[in-house]
């Protein structure tokens, strides 16, 4: 796929979640870059360039989700974030929203049904603000 819908960076230390989200995005026409932890995600954000959206797990080695958004915000204060949270991470999700994340999604929800519409909505809002 050429990624005509945009470039998405997916950061999650869980291989199966990272691969599932990547596959959903690629099948829907997005260019996807992946990272197995926050430090790799930050490096890819810098090296790939023009990332339109970051989807990040909260709990990852090296840099967690909150540290990742803080580091990315130093470089780009507008790129949207969606956080993936486990059941007990609602406090962390609200903290992420206060640091500028657009939304969060619980890993136990039916991600297949709500993930792609959430991505499309957030990217539409991001592009309308940029225009």
C-alpha positions, 0 to 999 in steps of 0.5 A: 500500500502506498499509504495515501491515507497517512503515516501511522506509527504503532508502538507496543511491546506486545507483538500480537497487538502491534501486528494486529493493529498494523494489519488493520491499518495497512488493509485500510490504506495507511502506511504503517511503521512499528516500534516494540518500545518507546525508545524505538518509537521516538527514533522512528518518529525522528527518522521516518518524518511526517508521521500523521498519528502515533498509536502507543501502548502505555506500558512499554520498556525504555520509554513508556507512553507518557514519556514518549508523548512528552519527548515527541511534544518537544519535537512536534506539539501537534501530531495526534496520539491514541493510547492503548491501555490495559484494564487498570490504566484509566488513570494513566489514560487521563494523564495522557489526555492532559498531556495532549493525547487525543484519545485512548482505547482499552485493549479489552474493548472490541478494537476491530470495531472502534479502532479504525473509525477512531483513527479516521476521525482523529486524522480528519480533525488533525488535518482540518486544524493544519489546513 
